[in-house]
Amino acid sequence: MRPRRLRRTPALRRLVADVRMHPADLVLPMFVREGVDGPVPISSMPGVVQHSRSSLREAAVEAAEAGVGGLILFGVPAHKDARGSAADDPNGIVQLALADLATEVGGDVVLMSDLCLDEYTDHGHCGLLTVDGEVDNDATLERYASIAVAQARAGAEVVAPSGMMDGQVAAIRAALDGEGFTQLPILAYSAKYASAFYGPFREAAQCAPQFGDRAGYQQDPARSVGEALQEVALDLAEGADAVMVKPALAYLDILRAVADAVNVPVAAYQVSGEYAMIEAAAAAGWIDRDRMIAETLTGIARAGADIILTYWAVEVARGLQARR
């Protein structure tokens, strides 16, 4: 037996490849900022910006034309308070942006909305706080339910709760069903870890915690796969339609285990730190940027992701289309 026979040429390797990505598998995370006239560069994520409503529409059209499967929106409001009031304000930045995109690209690409409070609270945590400064799980669920309904009314086609509150999927499902949005899917951030890979996102979404960290509600990287599977099972029992692992690259073992355990779509988020490291190393001339992007995304797909959230979604989708 000589396995190398099937590796001899690019055409042979393409013929026998059993891990393939399609542009529709990719979701582009996008930031929309209130009160800006044009795109604002994010210094730690070269090539990624905080969009104005106008530039967001233009970028969404480009993504749809490239064949990207979905867009997920993160809002950067002008005003923040302890309750994250802008998160469910009908005139809040994400609600306005969702309505814009529903008009601009509705039907061509799936419009997703991140559902959390950290971008909207003045303290930067993902929920309401007790007088002692702890995140109040159950009070936060009421806010998540209200946000879900606001995003649904604005045009979201998928809501994606990312706060890691216990019972969040059940609360959101009940609220959506109660308002007639029974057909709206929930993509749950089921296995979301308290990760250093989120660093650049703090700049992008302007959501760094003003005290402490999020390790009390996000998962501990030192926990093995059993806890992740428990979180996934709870979300599915509460009504999640798809589940996510975040980050991707350092958690491929978790991703594989989740993909093997469920029969719903599994997403993985190639997060800001993964993006920033590759861009920085490529800018220094240390790596082949294009090959590194392709290799990491292939690894995520090989580990079991049906859907990949990546800041390179448009670029990669265009490349895939060109090779078809």
RAFEN-V928454 format. One record per residue. N is the residue number from 0. SS is DSSP state (2 for helix, 1 for strand, 0 for the rest). PHI is phi as a letter, one per 30 degrees, with the letter a starting at -180 (none if undefined). BURIAL is 1 if it has 16 or more other C-alpha atoms within 10 Angstrom, else 0. Layout:
[[N SS PHI BURIAL] [N SS PHI BURIAL]]
//
This chain:
[[0 0 none 0] [1 0 b 0] [2 2 e 0] [3 2 d 0] [4 2 e 0] [5 2 d 0] [6 2 c 0] [7 0 d 0] [8 0 b 0] [9 2 e 0] [10 2 d 0] [11 2 d 0] [12 2 d 0] [13 2 d 0] [14 2 d 0] [15 2 c 0] [16 0 d 0] [17 0 c 0] [18 0 b 0] [19 0 b 0] [20 0 c 1] [21 0 b 0] [22 2 e 1] [23 2 d 1] [24 2 d 1] [25 1 c 1] [26 1 b 1] [27 1 c 1] [28 1 d 1] [29 1 b 1] [30 1 c 1] [31 1 b 1] [32 1 c 1] [33 0 d 1] [34 0 i 0] [35 0 c 0] [36 0 c 0] [37 0 a 0] [38 0 d 1] [39 1 c 1] [40 1 d 0] [41 0 c 1] [42 0 d 0] [43 0 d 1] [44 0 b 1] [45 0 e 0] [46 0 j 0] [47 0 c 1] [48 1 b 1] [49 1 d 1] [50 1 d 1] [51 0 d 1] [52 2 d 1] [53 2 d 0] [54 2 d 1] [55 2 d 1] [56 2 d 1] [57 2 d 0] [58 2 d 0] [59 2 d 1] [60 2 d 1] [61 2 d 0] [62 2 d 1] [63 2 d 1] [64 2 d 0] [65 2 d 1] [66 0 j 1] [67 0 e 1] [68 0 d 1] [69 1 a 1] [70 1 b 1] [71 1 b 1] [72 1 c 1] [73 1 b 1] [74 1 c 1] [75 1 b 1] [76 0 d 1] [77 0 d 0] [78 0 b 0] [79 0 b 1] [80 1 b 0] [81 0 d 0] [82 0 c 1] [83 0 i 1] [84 2 e 1] [85 2 d 1] [86 2 d 1] [87 0 c 1] [88 0 d 1] [89 0 e 0] [90 0 c 0] [91 0 d 1] [92 2 d 1] [93 2 d 1] [94 2 d 1] [95 2 d 1] [96 2 d 1] [97 2 d 1] [98 2 d 1] [99 2 e 1] [100 2 d 1] [101 2 d 1] [102 2 d 0] [103 2 d 0] [104 2 b 1] [105 1 e 1] [106 0 j 0] [107 0 c 1] [108 1 a 1] [109 1 d 1] [110 1 c 1] [111 1 c 1] [112 1 b 1] [113 1 d 1] [114 1 c 1] [115 0 a 1] [116 0 c 1] [117 0 d 1] [118 0 d 1] [119 0 c 1] [120 1 c 1] [121 0 d 1] [122 0 c 1] [123 0 i 1] [124 0 c 1] [125 0 d 1] [126 0 a 1] [127 0 d 1] [128 1 c 1] [129 0 d 0] [130 0 d 0] [131 0 d 0] [132 0 i 0] [133 0 d 0] [134 1 d 1] [135 0 d 1] [136 2 e 1] [137 2 d 1] [138 2 d 0] [139 2 d 1] [140 2 e 1] [141 2 d 0] [142 2 d 1] [143 2 d 1] [144 2 d 1] [145 2 d 1] [146 2 d 1] [147 2 e 1] [148 2 d 1] [149 2 d 1] [150 2 d 1] [151 2 d 1] [152 2 d 1] [153 2 d 1] [154 0 k 1] [155 0 d 1] [156 0 c 1] [157 1 b 1] [158 1 c 1] [159 1 b 1] [160 1 d 1] [161 0 b 1] [162 0 d 1] [163 0 i 1] [164 0 d 1] [165 0 d 1] [166 0 i 0] [167 2 d 1] [168 2 d 1] [169 2 d 1] [170 2 d 1] [171 2 d 1] [172 2 d 1] [173 2 d 0] [174 2 d 1] [175 2 d 1] [176 2 d 0] [177 2 d 0] [178 0 c 0] [179 0 i 0] [180 0 c 1] [181 0 d 0] [182 0 c 0] [183 0 d 1] [184 1 d 1] [185 1 c 1] [186 1 c 1] [187 1 d 1] [188 1 d 1] [189 1 d 1] [190 1 c 1] [191 1 c 1] [192 1 c 1] [193 0 d 1] [194 0 c 1] [195 2 d 0] [196 2 d 1] [197 2 d 1] [198 2 e 1] [199 2 d 1] [200 2 d 1] [201 2 d 1] [202 2 d 1] [203 2 d 1] [204 2 c 1] [205 0 h 1] [206 0 b 1] [207 0 d 1] [208 0 e 1] [209 0 d 0] [210 0 a 0] [211 0 i 0] [212 0 b 0] [213 0 c 1] [214 0 d 0] [215 0 d 0] [216 0 b 1] [217 0 d 1] [218 1 d 1] [219 0 d 0] [220 0 e 0] [221 0 d 0] [222 0 d 0] [223 0 d 0] [224 2 d 1] [225 2 e 0] [226 2 d 0] [227 2 d 1] [228 2 d 1] [229 2 d 0] [230 2 d 1] [231 2 d 1] [232 2 d 1] [233 2 d 1] [234 2 d 1] [235 2 d 1] [236 2 d 0] [237 2 d 1] [238 0 j 1] [239 0 d 1] [240 0 c 1] [241 1 a 1] [242 1 b 1] [243 1 b 1] [244 1 c 1] [245 1 b 1] [246 0 d 1] [247 0 c 1] [248 2 d 1] [249 2 d 0] [250 2 b 1] [251 2 d 1] [252 2 d 0] [253 2 d 1] [254 2 e 1] [255 2 d 1] [256 2 d 1] [257 2 d 1] [258 2 e 1] [259 2 d 0] [260 2 c 0] [261 0 b 0] [262 0 b 0] [263 0 c 0] [264 1 e 0] [265 1 c 1] [266 1 c 1] [267 1 b 1] [268 1 c 1] [269 0 d 1] [270 0 d 1] [271 2 e 1] [272 2 d 1] [273 2 d 1] [274 2 d 1] [275 2 d 1] [276 2 d 0] [277 2 d 1] [278 2 d 1] [279 2 d 1] [280 2 d 0] [281 2 d 0] [282 2 d 0] [283 0 d 0] [284 0 i 0] [285 0 d 0] [286 0 b 0] [287 0 d 0] [288 2 e 1] [289 2 d 0] [290 2 d 0] [291 2 d 0] [292 2 e 1] [293 2 d 0] [294 2 d 0] [295 2 d 1] [296 2 d 1] [297 2 d 0] [298 2 d 0] [299 2 d 1] [300 2 d 1] [301 2 d 1] [302 0 d 1] [303 0 k 1] [304 0 d 1] [305 0 d 1] [306 1 b 1] [307 1 b 1] [308 1 d 1] [309 0 a 1] [310 0 d 1] [311 0 c 1] [312 2 e 1] [313 2 d 1] [314 2 e 0] [315 2 d 1] [316 2 d 1] [317 2 d 1] [318 2 d 0] [319 2 d 1] [320 2 d 0] [321 2 d 0] [322 2 c 0] [323 0 d 0]]
//
